[in-house]
Amino acid sequence: MGGNIQKEPLITVLSGGVGEEREVSLATGRAVAAALERTHAVDLLELNEAAAPQVLDGSSMVVFPAIHGTFGEDGELQSLLEARGIEYAGSGVLASRLCMDKQRTKAIVETAGVPVPDGVVFEESGFVDHEKVVDRLGPDLVVKPMDQGSSVSLSLVKGLDALKKAIAPLPRGNWMIEKRIFGRELTVGVLNGEALGVVEVIPKGGVYDYKHKYVSGSTEYRYPAVLPPKLETDVRTAAETAFGVCGCRDFARVDFIATGDGPWYLLEINTIPGLTETSLLPKSASCAGYDFDRLVNTLIAPSIKRFQEKTLAERN
């Protein structure tokens, strides 16, 4: 009796957090909340600690985690939400944890036939055999954290001395040194397993680092990217493959680099990509006809469906 009446949950957007990408997350949270408010009841909460707010209630709301990097994209927040029976948008615990680890992600997608750049990982710079690294990967290298996004702490080095100088001051942590691929930086949004348009990122100065991501006017974007049809098909197919083999859910953004018109390599998967109106996922989605409001409402829709199915099952 009335059991098929679907309950409309409150959408709670979580932003901020405790990681390096806090300011970007706050901007994402504001943009997402503003887009959702036109069609849903929305509450925007700012997180200042690595904890799920007590106010969250799985019986009346779903969560949109707009937190990039640490305690947002690494599976920790997702684990706490699941323990409390709270439905949320985006990938689950295992996929979030996997995709936050760039090296493990590369290993998984490579087994599925997706090319990745060669690299090595380390925790303490004092244990790195610099000569062996250069012999294996060549003189042109990228040093970056294995478990951060937004190009935080990324550095480009050329040669043995530069490598030693770049990694000597790094604190203990999860670091990787990767063979630098010179080429076209491409990114593809994936929505419910289906690749959207390809965006080409052209930083002025040649390096798409934190500054180029977030300082207005420092990067040019082409979307859709002007690519040979085979290259476009290949990277879109690879984005879908990576999304699937890594167990992602709802949405993600997959980054590539292509040497001219190929070969190409997958760099990483972002399970909670930036979501302001000028971010890369919205640009990719616009190639497939999505404006920002429609995109954000599509991103939250699967979690609302999961909430309604759970509520219906509990009621029956």
Stockholm file with secondary structure:
# STOCKHOLM 1.0

chainA/1-316         MGGNIQKEPLITVLSGGVGEEREVSLATGRAVAAALERTHAVDLLELNEAAAPQVLDGSSMVVFPAIHGTFGEDGELQSLLEARGIEYAGSGVLASRLCMDKQRTKAIVETAGVPVPDGVVFEESGFVDHEKVVDRLGPDLVVKPMDQGSSVSLSLVKGLDALKKAIAPLPRGNWMIEKRIFGRELTVGVLNGEALGVVEVIPKGGVYDYKHKYVSGSTEYRYPAVLPPKLETDVRTAAETAFGVCGCRDFARVDFIATGDGPWYLLEINTIPGLTETSLLPKSASCAGYDFDRLVNTLIAPSIKRFQEKTLAERN
#=GR chainA/1-316 SS CCTTCCCCCEEEEEEECSSTTHHHHHHHHHHHHHHHTTTSCEEEEEECSSSCCTTCCTTTEEEEECCCSTTTTSSHHHHHHHHTTCCBSSCCHHHHHHHHSHHHHHHHHHHTTCCCCCEEEESCGGGCCHHHHHHHHCSEEEEEETTCCTTTTCEEEESHHHHHHHHTTCCSSCEEEEECCCSEEEEEEEETTEEEEEEEEEETTSCCCHHHHHSTTSEEEESSCCCCHHHHHHHHHHHHHHHHHTTCCSEEEEEEEESTTSCEEEEEEESSCCCSTTSHHHHHHHTTTCCHHHHHHHHHHHHHHHHHHHHHHHHC
#=GC SS_cons         CCTTCCCCCEEEEEEECSSTTHHHHHHHHHHHHHHHTTTSCEEEEEECSSSCCTTCCTTTEEEEECCCSTTTTSSHHHHHHHHTTCCBSSCCHHHHHHHHSHHHHHHHHHHTTCCCCCEEEESCGGGCCHHHHHHHHCSEEEEEETTCCTTTTCEEEESHHHHHHHHTTCCSSCEEEEECCCSEEEEEEEETTEEEEEEEEEETTSCCCHHHHHSTTSEEEESSCCCCHHHHHHHHHHHHHHHHHTTCCSEEEEEEEESTTSCEEEEEEESSCCCSTTSHHHHHHHTTTCCHHHHHHHHHHHHHHHHHHHHHHHHC
//
